[in-house]
Amino acid sequence: MTTDTDVVVVGAGPTGLLLAGDLAAAGVRTTLVERRSRQISNLSRAFAVHARALEQLDAREIAEPIIAGGQVIRNLRLLNRFALDLGVLPSRFPQVVAVPQYEVERVLLERAEAEGVRFTYDSELEGLDQDADGVSLRVTGPDGDRTLRARYVVGCDGHHSAVRDAIGLPFPGRAVIRSMVLADVRLAEPPSDVLTVAVRNESFCFIAPFGDGYHRVIGWRYGRDVPEDTPLDLDEVRETMRAAFATDFGMIDARWTSRFHSDERQAPHYRVGRVFVAGDAAHVHSPAGGQGMNTGLQDAANLSWKLAQVVSGTVSGAAAEVLLDSYEAERHPVGTMVLRASGALVRAARGKGFVARALGVLVVGVVGNLPPARRRAMGMISGIGISYRRPRGAHRLVGLRAPDIPLFPEESGGVTRLYEALRSGGFVVVRGAADGGVGAVPADPPPGSQYARWAADAVQVRRADGERTTVLVRPDGYVAWAG
């Protein structure tokens, strides 16, 4: 049996669910292939949603239920000696939310189903072939083999991606650290509600509260290198915490323990013809900083609107290829940055005592005493500071994340801020104010340009912050044009 669709997404993790939901909301026929059953596992390694990902979720009106299912954290404590105050972030969400991945998946799944995504559960990709017109996927499931025919395919199927293997895309890198311990535990004397990271005595550990009485603990000790199938008991988790923190915070019990290794890998390309990879299928790295799920969500937000523009025919021909290529051009450097940054603390733990201590002094000294370094660190961790390359000659705002600009509701269809306007799923033109008040400013994209075509179909709003600059904001919340 052959089933036709516009886009097939493989993998129903957070990346795949956000992407599929976006596509379906834009009117794209979308099929999601998942090897698991519909039941969402309550065991997951991802545990944090940062400010920029919360902004993306807010633009889809699903940030609040995710925040409600977790613990809001406004401080990061590094190396037991220095705290970063996330409350100063220039965002509606100056925080990180410690929330199990399965809660994020639950909210995204409900949205995807409501938008009309067609799900194929208990099914695995066996192979695919692409040609000039589309992609044929061979899928096996409980009802036997079937063929899916799509215009485009996106692999969001994780570290061991079948999509990436099917197109012969390498995944170079290596296992950086082995036998890391993971546990969700109750603590009699927990640290205050902060995300705490410690490097001490050739050990590494961090703790995050879930807000339900349990804390996520991930750690590693130098010289403790055992097979991943070796049973993990509470005593070993306690020893790991004591080595890094000099205390186990009165650990009582655990609802889940696991042992895993940390890889650093990245695909050299995120696009091969009509096939794309995103999330862990494109990049994996250390769990330090909780960047993995957030990076994948932003991969999805970047790619979804571009695919929707091409599938709908809004952008076609050579311009369509340029737009689709921009996904890799924008997101690959971000993946590289996150991979390198998230590995820094793990490398500190792997070093001998002097190396770890020297790195700790350097981080605390630079980040603690130089405000620009502190802002840069928080911008990178939160995602707020991530931007895309600005074309030569473009306005200085192009490629930057658009803040949640306040709007005049009477001239903005009743909405009061930009990310409410972005819930339309399309572009938004934020008109500048004249002389600091309400009024038109003669600023428009060049006639005949793609920017002008996007602006013509965009939601039109008026900014209420007194700024005179008009900006064309992309569906993923980045500035496409300004004047």
N, C-alpha and C positions, 0 to 999 in steps of 0.2 A: 504494500500500500504506500502511495506517495501522498504527502500532505504539503500543500503550498502555504508559505507564509512570507512576510517581509523580512523579519529578522529572527534568527534563532539565538537565544542566549543559553549557554551551557553552564550550569552551576547556580544553585539557589541560596548562596550565601548573601551577605549584605550587599556586596558589589553587584551581583547578578540581579537581585531583587530590586534594588534602586534603579538600575538601568532598564530592566524590563518594565517596571512601573512607569518610568518616564516615557518610554517609547509608546506604550499603550495609551497613555494620557494624551500623547500627541497624535493619536489616530493611526499609529503604525501597527499592523498585524504582527503580534509578537508571540512566539512560543518559547517556553522555558523548559529545558531538559534537565532533570535532576535525578541522580542515581539513588538518592534516599527516598523514603516514603514521605508523605506530607508532614508527619509528626516531626516537630523541631526538637533536636537534642537539647537537653539541659546541661550539657557539658561542652564548654568552649573556652578557648584560650584568650580571645580578645575580651577586653574589659573596660575600655575607656572611649568616650566620644568627646573630642576636643571642640573648641569654639567654632572653627571654620566649618566642620562637619555639621554642627548644630545649626549654623546659618543656612547651610544647604537644606537641611531637614525642615527648617522654618519656612523656606521658600516653597515647600511642599505641604505645609500645614501639619507636620507630624513631629515637630521637635518636642512639644509639650508632653505627649504620652511617653516618649523615651526618657525625658528628664524625670517624669513621675515614677518611672520604674527603677531609678538608680539613686545614687548619692552625689549631690553637688559638692565639688571640691574647688576651693578658690586659692589654694596654696600648694606649691610643689617644694618639697624639701630635698635638696641635693647633698649627698655625701655627708649627711648628719650635721652639716654645719651652716648651710645657707638655704634660705627660702625664697622662692619666686612668688610674688603676689599677683595672681592672675586677675585679680579684681581691677587692675589698671588697664586691662586690654580694651582697646577701642571697639567694643562689640556689644551687641545686645546680650551676649552670652559670655561674660568674662569669667570663665570657669572651665573645668573638665568634669564630665559626668561619669562616675564609675558605675557601669551598668553591664550585666552579662550580655554577651553577643546574642544569645538566644532571645533576649527581650527586644533587641534591635531588629532581629530577623522577624519576630512576630509582628511588629508594627509594619515593617516593609512588606511582609507577605500579605497582610490584610489590605494594604493599599494596592498592591499589584493585582490581587484578585478583583478588587472593586473596579479597577481600571480596565479589566477584561483580558489580562494576560492568560494565554492558554498554557496550562501546566501539563507536563508529561513526566510523571514520577516513576520511580523504580526502573529507570531507563539509563543506559550507558551508551556513550558514543563509541562506535567501533571504527569509524574512519570517515573521511570526507574527501570530496573532489570539487575543485572550483573551476569555472570556465568564465568566459567573457560576460555571461548573463547572470550567473548566480553560483550557489554552492549546493551540492547534494550531500546530505549527511546520512550515514548508515547508523541506525539506532536500534539497540536490542532491549526488550523489556518483557514484562510478564505475558504480553500477548504476542510475543514473537518479534521478528525483525520487521523494521519499517524504514522507509526513506522519507526524509524531510527535505524539501526544496525551499531554499531561501535566497533572498538577494544578498544578505550579509549574515555573518556569524560572529558572535563575540564569546570568547572563552573566558568565563569567570569561575573556572573549576579548580582553582587552587594550585598548590605547590606541585602536585603530580598531574598537571593539566593534560587531559586527553586531546584537547583542541590544539594545544601547543605542540604536542608530539605528532599529531596528524599532519601538520603543515611543516614538520621538520625544523621547527624553530629551536635553536639551542637554548640552554638555561645555565650559562657558565657561573661558576662561583664555588663555594666550598662550605663545609660545616665549620663554623667559627668556634663553637663551644658545644660540648656534649654533656649529657646527663644533667641537664637543668631540671630542677624540681618545681612543680606547680601544685598548689593546694589552695582550696577554699576552706578557711578555718575560722573558728570563733576564738576571740582573744579576751581574756579576763581584764587586761589592762592595755587596751589598744592605744596607739598613738592618736593624737588629735586628728580631726577629719582633714587630713592632707594626704597627698600621694607622696610617699616617702621612699627615697632611693639612697642606698648606702653601699659604699665600696670600702672594705676594711679587711685586713689580714688575708689578702688574696681571695676574698669572697665578695660576692655581689648579691644584693637582694633588694627587692622593692615590694611595698605593701600598698594596697588600695582598698578602701572600704566600699562595700556594696550598698550600705544603708539598711540591710536586713539582718544585721547582727553578724554577718560573715565578712571576712577580708580575703582578697586575692593575694597570695604570696607567690612570687617567682624568684628563685635564687640558684646560686651555684657556688661550689667550693673548690678551690684549687686542689688537684690531686684526686678528686672524687670522680673518676671516670668509669662508669659501669654501664652495661648494656641497658637499653631502654625498657626491656621487658623485666628488669629486676624490680621486685616489689618495693614500693616506697611506703615507709611507715612514718608515723608522726615524730618519732625520735629523730629521724634524719632531717625532717623539716625543721624541728626545733634547733638542731645543731647548726643548720645552715643560717637560720635567723640569728642565733647567738654569735656566730662568727662575724657577721656583718654589722649587727646592731648592738652586740654585747647584752642582748636580752631576747627572750622569745615572747615577750608581752603577755605571758600567762596563757599560752595556747591551751585550749581545752579539747577541741575535737575538730574533725574535718568531715565535710560532706563529699569531697572529691579530692583525690590525689592523682598525679600523673608525672611521668618523666619524659622529657623530650630533648631534642637537640636543636640548636639555633643555626640556621643556614643564612648566608648572604649570597643571594643570586639575583640576577636581572637578565631578562631577555634582551638581546641586542636591538630588537625591533618590536614594536607593539602592533604593527600592521603588516600583513602579508596578503596583498591583493584584496579580496573581499572578506578576509578573516582578521579579527582583532583579538588581542588579549588584554585583560585588565585585572586589577587586584593582585592576589597572590599568584595568579597564573603568569603575571608579568614581572613581579618582584617580591622577594621575601627577605626578611632581615630580622635582627634582634628584636625581642619584644620590649626592650627598654624604651620608655616614653609612650608606650601604647599607640604607636603610629600606624600599625598595619591596617586595621579596619578603616581608619580615617582616610588613609591614602587611597584605598580601594574605592571608598564612597565618592571621593573627588575624581578619581578616574572615570567612574560611571557618570557623574554629573557633567564632566567635560565632553564625553563621547556621545551621550544620549541625544543632545539637541542637534549635534552635527549629523548623526545618522538620520534623525527625523527630518532635517532640512533636505537631505539628499533623497531619501525615500519618497518624500512628498513631492519632489520635483521643484521645490522652491529654489534650490541651487542645483545646477546641472552642468554637464560637460566638464571642461577643464577646471572650472571653479569648484565643482563638486570634489574632484580629486585633491585639489589644494586644501579644501576644508577638511576632508577626511585625514589627509596627511598631517594636518595641524594637531591632531590628537597626540600622535607620537612626538611631534616637535615640542609640544607644551608639557606633556606628562612624563616623558622619559627623563628629562633633567631633574624633575621633582623626585622621581623614584630613586635616582642616583643620590641625590642629596639626603633623602631620608635614610637610605641604606647606610651611608657613611656616618651620619650623625648618630643613628640609633646604636651603632656598633661601638661608639667611643667608650661608654661606661663598661661594656663587656670586655673590651680590650684592656681597660684599666684593671679590671679584676683578674684578667689572665696574666698581667705582668707581675713581676716579683715586687716585693714590698716597696722598694724605692720608687719604682715606676708608678705604682698605684698612688703612693703618697704625693709624688711630684705632680701627677695629673690632677689630683684633688686640689692641691694648692693653686695650680694654674687656673682651674675652673672657678674656684671660689674667689681668687684674687681678681681675675678679669671680669667675670660676670657680676661679682658682688660690688666692685668698686667703679665700674664704668657703665653709666646708664645706657649708652648706645648698645653695648654688648648685652646688657640685660634685656633691653627691648628686642634685640635681634634674636636672642635665645627664646624668649617667650613667643615671638612671632613665628619662629620656625616650629616650635613644639605645638602651638595652638593651630597652625595653618593660616593664621591671620596675615602673616608676613609673606606668604608665598604669592609670587606674581609670575606673569608670563612675559616673554620677550616682546619688547615694543618695536614695531616696524620703524625703519629709518624715516625721520621727518614727522612721525606721529606725535600727537599731543602727549604731554608727560604723564597723563592719567591712563593712557591706553595700556592694557595688560595688567593693570592693578585690580585688586579686589575692590568692588564697590561697597562702601559702607552702607549701613541701613539709613539712608537719607530720609529725614522727615519731609512730609508732603502736605500741601494744602488739600484737604479732602474735597473741598468744593470744586476744585479743578482737576481732581485725580480719581474721579469715579467713586468717591467715598472712602478710599484707602488713605491711611495716615503715614505710611512708611514704605520704603522701596521693596522690602522683602515680602510684604503683603501683595504688592503689585506683581512681583515675580511669580506668584502662585498661578498666574495665567498660563505659565509654561513657555511663554514666548519672550521676545525682546521687549524692553521698556525704554522709552525715551523720557528722560528726566529733564524737563525744561528749566533753564536757569531763571532766576529772578532778575527783574530790571530795577536798578537802583535800590536793591535790598528789599523790594516789595513784590507784590503780585504784578505780573505783566510779561509780555512776550519779549524774547531776545532773538534777534535774527541770526541764529546759529543752526545750521542744518548740514548733514553730510553732503559731500559733493554729488550733484545730480548725475544719475547714470551709474553710480558706484553700487557695489553690493550693500554697503552701509545704508545708502539711501533706500534701497529696496527693503532692507530689514526694518528701517525706521518707518517706512510707509505702512507696514502691517503691525507695528508695535503698539503696545499700550502707551498712551500719552498721559504723563503726570507732570505736576509742577512742584519743584522743591520749595521747602519752607524754611531753609536754613540761611537765606540771604545770599548764598553763593550764586554767581551769575553764569557759571559754566553749565552748558547743556551736555549731557552724557547719554550715549546709547549703551545700554547695559545688556549683556548677553544673558541667555536663560540660566547660565551657571553662575551669574553674579559677578562677572568680570567686565571691565569697561572695553567695549569694542571700538568706540569712537568718542571724541570729545571736542568741543569747540566753544 
